[in-house]
Amino acid sequence: MTSISPVLVQAYARLRQDIYHYLDETEYLAQFEIWDDKTALLIRKAVPDLTTVIRGVVVEHESTVTGRCKQCGTSWPCPVTESIYRLIKAPEPVFRQILDHVRRLDPDPLR
């Protein structure tokens, strides 16, 4: 088994660190007790961006007509799809609570 080069290990670490930094900054904004107009605007921009990221990962891991994940090549649902599903549908995170709340306010958002 060959291992990846130390340079590639460092590149992966920097990429991961950059992604975590963006997520940390977004999470930090959401923790403000009182949002001024600028903070509210940033949060309103960040939520759709993060939703697009999650949706993009789901699309990359859709099933082919043969029942295989387009990205992983494993049986669908692949571990990535299962992980996303588990994290979104878990009862503890507020994400699910927000969706339930919005659905109660506007049960037919496509009208």
Summary of the structure (lengths in Angstrom):
residues: 111
radius of gyration: 18.2
end to end distance: 55.9
largest distance: 55.9
contacts: 225
relative contact order: 0.05
helix: 65%
strand: 4%
